[in-house]
Amino acid sequence: YLSIPQVCVTSYNASKYQISIRCRWIMKTRDSASGDMEECHQMSALEDCEVLLNDLADTSDLPTSLIITNVDVSVFTDPEQKAKFEEMFELIEPGATFGYFRSFRRARVTFESPDSAARARIHCHQMQFGESVLNCYFAQASSPEEGKDGHLQPPSPQRQFLISPPASPPVGWEPVEEREPCINYDIITALTNLAPGEPHELHPASETQPGIVVHVCEEVSALEPKREKPTFIHTPCPGRSCNEESS
């Protein structure tokens, strides 16, 4: 048996690289004595992709790479299955390159043009390969603002300049004058009024509520005399007879 997908594009959003696809699977019987039917079905599926791409909008802003998820384990262990897996995408573009991620059961397929990536996305999405159903997604396209060296760039230094001048100040940078330290004179005055041994009224009394008065205690160490350390008297060794000493 050979499963052939009939694909119908229902919606397309190039800005988010999403193509909504509705697939219908048809089981075809292939004659064991001839392999012409399989090749014919593959070519007809690719022709359907060409028709669908003609109906789509401009695909120049689409990525050129696909992320294939749920790849069958045999692709990573069996060279023959790996060759069949790559052949599916090489039918669309012979110069496609592959990168495998065995731990995640994923593969990355890179094409030379966005049209080839879109054809592979339509043709291979939800396709049965081995014992797994493949899922094809567009890889995240790199923006032109990113570095050409392929490394992650630091964020733009819009608010990274402190009061001190940086090593290389940008054009138009001006130093900011430091403000005076915030001093709460009310707290300092209240602390100075707290004298040891004198009461301090926090809340005055009223007809319905009692007053709150704090009595500041003096230092206890200054009032109590220092205790002398106890002396331990050594206990004398009891006397012993000569016989006990000789034994």
C-alpha positions as CSV (number, residue, x, y, z in Angstrom):
1,Y,0.0,0.0,0.0
2,L,1.1,3.5,-0.7
3,S,-0.4,6.6,1.1
4,I,-0.8,9.7,-1.0
5,P,-1.8,13.0,0.6
6,Q,-4.2,15.3,-1.1
7,V,-3.4,18.8,0.2
8,C,-5.5,21.8,0.3
9,V,-4.3,25.2,1.6
10,T,-6.9,26.9,3.7
11,S,-5.0,30.0,5.0
12,Y,-1.6,31.6,4.5
13,N,0.2,34.1,6.7
14,A,3.7,35.0,5.4
15,S,4.5,37.3,8.3
16,K,4.3,34.5,10.8
17,Y,5.4,31.8,8.4
18,Q,2.3,29.7,8.8
19,I,0.4,27.7,6.3
20,S,-2.7,25.9,7.4
21,I,-3.1,22.6,5.6
22,R,-5.9,20.1,5.4
23,C,-4.7,16.7,4.3
24,R,-6.8,13.7,3.1
25,W,-5.0,10.4,2.8
26,I,-5.8,7.9,0.1
27,M,-4.5,4.3,0.1
28,K,-3.3,3.1,-3.3
29,T,-2.4,-0.4,-4.1
30,R,1.0,-0.7,-5.8
31,D,1.8,-3.7,-8.0
32,S,4.8,-5.6,-6.6
33,A,6.1,-6.4,-10.1
34,S,6.3,-2.8,-11.1
35,G,7.5,0.4,-9.3
36,D,6.1,2.8,-11.8
37,M,3.0,3.7,-9.7
38,E,5.0,4.9,-6.7
39,E,7.0,7.3,-8.9
40,C,3.9,8.5,-10.7
41,H,2.2,9.3,-7.4
42,Q,5.2,11.2,-6.1
43,M,5.4,13.3,-9.3
44,S,1.6,14.0,-9.1
45,A,2.0,15.2,-5.5
46,L,4.8,17.5,-6.5
47,E,2.6,18.9,-9.3
48,D,-0.1,19.6,-6.8
49,C,2.4,21.6,-4.7
50,E,3.2,23.7,-7.8
51,V,-0.5,24.5,-8.3
52,L,-0.8,25.4,-4.6
53,L,2.3,27.7,-4.7
54,N,0.9,29.5,-7.7
55,D,-2.2,30.4,-5.7
56,L,-0.1,31.7,-2.8
57,A,1.2,35.2,-2.4
58,D,4.8,36.2,-2.6
59,T,7.0,33.7,-0.8
60,S,10.3,35.7,-0.9
61,D,10.0,36.5,2.8
62,L,9.7,32.9,3.9
63,P,12.6,31.1,5.5
64,T,14.7,28.6,3.5
65,S,14.9,26.0,6.2
66,L,12.5,23.5,7.7
67,I,12.4,21.9,11.1
68,I,11.2,18.3,10.8
69,T,9.8,16.9,14.1
70,N,8.8,13.4,15.2
71,V,11.3,11.8,12.9
72,D,11.3,8.0,13.0
73,V,14.2,6.4,15.0
74,S,15.2,4.3,12.1
75,V,16.4,7.4,10.2
76,F,19.2,7.8,12.8
77,T,20.2,4.2,12.9
78,D,19.5,2.7,9.5
79,P,21.5,4.2,6.6
80,E,18.9,3.0,4.1
81,Q,16.0,4.7,5.9
82,K,18.1,7.8,6.1
83,A,18.7,7.8,2.4
84,K,14.9,7.4,1.8
85,F,14.2,10.3,4.2
86,E,16.6,12.6,2.3
87,E,15.3,11.4,-1.1
88,M,11.9,12.9,-0.2
89,F,13.3,16.4,0.0
90,E,15.9,16.0,-2.7
91,L,13.0,15.3,-5.2
92,I,12.0,18.9,-4.5
93,E,15.5,20.4,-4.6
94,P,18.6,18.2,-5.2
95,G,20.9,20.6,-3.4
96,A,19.1,20.4,0.0
97,T,21.3,20.0,3.1
98,F,20.4,18.1,6.2
99,G,21.2,18.4,9.9
100,Y,20.1,15.8,12.4
101,F,19.3,16.1,16.1
102,R,19.0,12.5,17.3
103,S,18.2,13.4,21.0
104,F,15.2,15.4,20.0
105,R,14.2,13.2,17.0
106,R,14.4,16.2,14.7
107,A,16.1,17.2,11.5
108,R,16.8,20.5,9.8
109,V,16.5,20.7,6.1
110,T,18.0,23.8,4.4
111,F,17.1,24.7,0.8
112,E,18.5,27.3,-1.6
113,S,15.2,29.1,-2.2
114,P,12.0,29.9,-0.1
115,D,9.9,28.3,-2.8
116,S,11.5,24.9,-2.3
117,A,11.0,25.2,1.4
118,A,7.3,26.0,0.9
119,R,7.0,23.0,-1.5
120,A,8.6,20.7,1.1
121,R,6.4,22.1,3.8
122,I,3.2,21.4,1.8
123,H,4.3,18.0,0.5
124,C,5.9,16.4,3.6
125,H,3.8,17.8,6.4
126,Q,1.8,15.1,8.2
127,M,3.3,12.5,6.0
128,Q,3.7,8.9,7.2
129,F,7.3,7.8,7.3
130,G,8.1,4.6,9.0
131,E,6.1,4.4,12.2
132,S,5.9,8.1,12.7
133,V,4.0,11.0,11.2
134,L,6.3,13.8,10.2
135,N,5.6,17.5,11.1
136,C,7.2,20.2,9.1
137,Y,7.7,23.8,10.4
138,F,9.5,26.8,9.0
139,A,12.7,27.6,10.9
140,Q,12.9,31.0,12.5
141,A,14.4,33.4,10.0
142,S,17.3,35.6,11.0
143,S,16.6,39.3,10.9
144,P,19.0,41.6,9.0
145,E,19.6,43.5,12.3
146,E,21.4,40.4,13.8
147,G,25.2,40.2,13.6
148,K,26.7,38.7,10.5
149,D,29.0,36.5,12.6
150,G,26.0,34.4,13.8
151,H,26.5,35.2,17.4
152,L,23.9,36.7,19.8
153,Q,24.4,40.4,20.0
154,P,24.0,42.4,23.3
155,P,20.9,44.6,23.7
156,S,21.0,48.2,22.5
157,P,22.5,50.4,25.1
158,Q,19.6,52.8,25.5
159,R,19.4,52.9,29.3
160,Q,22.8,51.4,30.3
161,F,24.6,54.7,31.0
162,L,24.8,55.5,34.7
163,I,25.9,58.8,36.3
164,S,29.5,58.1,35.9
165,P,30.7,58.6,32.3
166,P,31.1,55.4,30.3
167,A,34.4,54.4,28.7
168,S,33.2,55.4,25.2
169,P,30.2,57.8,25.7
170,P,27.9,58.1,22.7
171,V,27.4,61.3,20.7
172,G,25.4,63.8,22.6
173,W,25.9,62.2,26.0
174,E,25.9,64.6,29.0
175,P,26.7,63.9,32.6
176,V,23.8,64.1,35.1
177,E,24.3,66.1,38.3
178,E,24.0,63.9,41.5
179,R,21.2,64.9,43.8
180,E,21.7,65.6,47.5
181,P,21.2,62.7,49.9
182,C,17.7,62.4,51.3
183,I,17.9,63.3,55.1
184,N,14.8,62.9,57.3
185,Y,15.3,65.6,59.9
186,D,12.1,64.6,61.8
187,I,13.5,61.1,62.5
188,I,16.8,62.6,63.6
189,T,15.1,65.0,66.0
190,A,12.9,62.3,67.5
191,L,16.0,60.1,68.1
192,T,17.8,62.9,69.9
193,N,14.9,63.5,72.2
194,L,15.0,59.9,73.4
195,A,17.1,60.1,76.6
196,P,17.8,57.1,78.8
197,G,15.4,56.8,81.7
198,E,13.0,59.4,80.5
199,P,9.5,58.6,79.2
200,H,8.5,59.4,75.6
201,E,4.9,59.9,74.7
202,L,4.2,58.4,71.2
203,H,0.4,58.9,71.2
204,P,-1.4,61.3,73.5
205,A,-4.4,60.0,75.5
206,S,-8.0,60.9,74.6
207,E,-11.4,60.3,76.2
208,T,-11.9,57.0,74.4
209,Q,-8.3,55.8,73.9
210,P,-5.4,55.4,76.2
211,G,-2.1,57.1,75.6
212,I,1.1,55.3,74.5
213,V,4.2,56.1,76.5
214,V,7.6,54.5,75.9
215,H,10.0,54.3,78.8
216,V,13.6,54.0,77.6
217,C,15.6,51.7,79.9
218,E,19.1,52.5,80.8
219,E,21.9,50.1,80.1
220,V,21.7,47.1,82.4
221,S,25.4,46.3,82.3
222,A,26.2,49.6,84.0
223,L,23.9,49.0,87.0
224,E,24.8,45.4,87.8
225,P,28.2,44.8,89.4
226,K,30.5,42.4,87.7
227,R,30.4,38.9,89.0
228,E,33.6,37.3,90.1
229,K,34.6,34.1,88.5
230,P,34.3,31.1,90.8
231,T,37.5,29.4,91.9
232,F,37.7,25.7,91.9
233,I,39.5,24.1,95.0
234,H,41.6,21.2,94.1
235,T,40.6,17.9,95.8
236,P,43.7,16.3,97.5
237,C,44.6,12.8,96.5
238,P,43.6,10.3,99.3
239,G,46.4,8.5,101.1
240,R,47.5,5.0,100.1
241,S,49.3,2.3,101.9
242,C,52.7,0.9,100.9
243,N,51.3,-2.4,99.9
244,E,49.0,-0.7,97.4
245,E,51.9,1.3,96.0
246,S,54.1,-1.8,95.5
247,S,51.2,-3.7,93.8
